[in-house]
Structures are given as structure tokens and as C-alpha cells.
Amino acid sequence: MKKLIYLFCFLFCGIIVSQELKIADVSFVGAKKTKVSFLKNIVPITPGAVTDSTAILEAVNQLKKLPSIANATFQLVNNTVDKAYNLVFTVEENFTIIPFANLYTSSNDDFAFRIGIQEFNFTGRNITIGGFYQKDIFNSYGLLFRAPYLFSAKAGLAVSYNNLKTQEPIFFDNSTADYKYHNEAVEILGLYQFNQRHSLDLGVNFFTEKYNYIRGATNVNVPQALDVNKFSYKAIYKYSNIQYHYQYLDGFKSTLNTQYVHSSTKELDNFVVAFNDFVYYKRVGERGNWANRLRVGLATNDETPFAPFSVDNNINIRGVGNIIDRGTGSIVLNTEYRYTLVDKNWFVLQGNTFVDAGTWRNPGGQLDDFIDSDNLRVYPGVGLRFIHKKIFNAIFRIDYGYGVTKNASKGLVFGIGQYF
């Protein structure tokens, strides 16, 4: 019976895609908190328009990308008066006021956490506001406002404030020193979507970085205290062609992040940093999902212990440890197979097996550092995902990675949301 239904839907879509459809009316069913006026502004199909099934399916996927929408479908109803169709979208809303907690270990192996709350559908227009408190040896906090559709269906604004304090290892002379790192930053980004697949964020980040020596190795050429005002120009270009169905993803996306960082002190040079995330998802059968991420990054190759790329549990390689090294270049490949073990009306239990592999260029080093066995890390592992289908991004993950290359370690990594 299920196969017959799929066959009927396929034949129906094949019929309507071959002809133009005049739309007499566009309506939404199931929208409660989300403003219908907002949804009509987002969907490019308007009453009186001539469209086809491809454009309608694109609009459905666009609705699924919204934080407030868990799922969306459509129905075409004959309008005999106008010899056209009434287009009815049925949306299933997410719960969008989300408390969150991240648990991990700090750089000195103490217990660390981040807790906070975010509203992803403020005023019913998919505006995100939120804040967090972090305890990672020291106290930190941050605030966020992100409104992708503030000015129009394509243009928006994001503003954030972060006051972060952590203990950071600094590497030089084949030794390590611990510093108290303090970063206070205000970032303003203009957001623009050219279409469903292409978007660009442009803006500036004003921040102050402070480094204060705590313990470990010293060197006359490495300052024990820094207090530097900086600003950076930032550009983020995104291409996304992902199909969404609850926890399942299918398709490709690419995110290019570039920054030019200007420093107020001669002790730290100005530099450029850029990295690109290539992500590919593939549905496998009814319950499987293959996910892949390749991150390639390069920065100005200064010989400095304060290099911008770090090798870390929570960023790129699960199980490797907390900031075990730094570099001016990075290549990381993450691949994992996710399989749904339990799928209920609101709850999903997902298991995954993964391999994380990465290498980097040492500060002031050469490109052949990328193939140096001392820099290569390979970490296979397994994990679980506890997913609430009706709450946006309500995914608690736990992974265990086990290193199989030189200088390997092992460990658990906790987090909110999929790793990538």
C-alpha cells in the first residue's frame, strides 16, 4: 500500500510539473506562534502567480529550513471559479524557546559547562535572541540577536556580544605554557540571501584580547602579558542545497569564512584567515544518514604561539583533547554514519559511527607540514544522539573517540546539536 501511495505521488508530481499552474490563493494551516504574514513574505509564490511543482517543492523546503517549522507539506485545491488552484501549505511548528547546556572538560581537565536559553521565533518572525553563561575555569557570558528577515524576505541583521574567559595552552620551543585568555567582542553582520541556496554575511567585529601568563614554560620572545585592541572585517559566503526531513539531511552545502584582522600593537601582526567547510549528506535507506565534512583553512603564516587554528575536541577531532596544538593551516575530514534506532512521534534515538582525521601547518612552517606524521591525527569512534523532534535543535550528543595515530589519546565529547 505504501508503495502505491509513493507511486501515485510520483505520477501526480510528474503530471503537474509538465504544466504551468495558476495560483488563485496561498494559505497556511498549522501556524500558531509563527505569523502567517511572515510566512507569506518568505514564500515567493503569491496569488495570481503562475508556477509549477518544482517551485512549490522549493518553497516547502524553504519553510522546513526555518527554525520555527519542524515539517511542511502542500496541497493544491481546484478553484473552479478562477480555473486555478488554491495552494495550501500545512506546517508543523517547533517549540522554539530552548534552554541548553553543554558539558565538557576544561584545559586542565576540570569540569566545565555552558548553559543558556534561546528563542528562535521571537515575535513570530524567526528572530533569534538569547544568552549564555559559561564556567570554564573562569566565568564568561554572551548575548545574541539574529534577524535574517528583519528588513525584507532577503535582508537582515545579526548583533552579538561575548565576554569570554578561558585558560588556553600556548605552544612554543616544544613546550607549553598556560595563559588566562580574555576576549571581549561586539560583532555586527548584515545578512543577505540572494536566493534559497546562496547567501552572504558581511560585517565587522570589534574585540579586545588579553593574555596573562599563569604557569609553564617561558621565553623572552613570548610576552607574558598582552592587552590588544583589534577589529576584523568578516565575510561569510554560504551555498546550501540541503533537503530536510526531521533528523534526516540530504544534499551539499559549502561555507566560506574569511577575515582580515587588524591589531593595535606591533607585537601581534595583522593577518588574514580563511576556511571553507564542505558538507555532504546522503540518505541511506529508511533510517540511515551518511554525513561528511571537509574543512580546509589557511592563515597568514606568522611564527607565533598565538596561531588562529587549534586542534580540539569540541571543534574538529573528537577524543583528541582540549586544544592540544595550534597552527596557521588546517585540514580536517569528519565522516560518520547515523542510524535511527528509535523513532517515535516526538523522540528519536540515533546511533553513529565516525572517523575524524586532521592535520595542520605549524606556525611559520611549510605546506609539507600537512603530511608530517607528527601532525596527523586519526580518531575513529561511536556515539549516540537523543533528539526531540518537536523542539528546534534539541539534540543531545555524546561521542567517544579513540586515537590510532602517533601521540594518541581517547575521550568522551558531549554537546548540543549534531557535530556538523
Helices and strands as residue ranges (DSSP letters): H 2-17, E 21-29, H 36-42, E 50-51, H 53-65, E 69-79, E 84-93, E 97-105, E 111-122, E 127-135, E 139-147, E 155-172, E 175-193, E 198-216, E 225-245, E 248-263, E 271-284, E 288-299, E 309-311, E 325-327, E 329-343, E 347-361, G 367-371, E 377-388, E 395-402, E 410-416
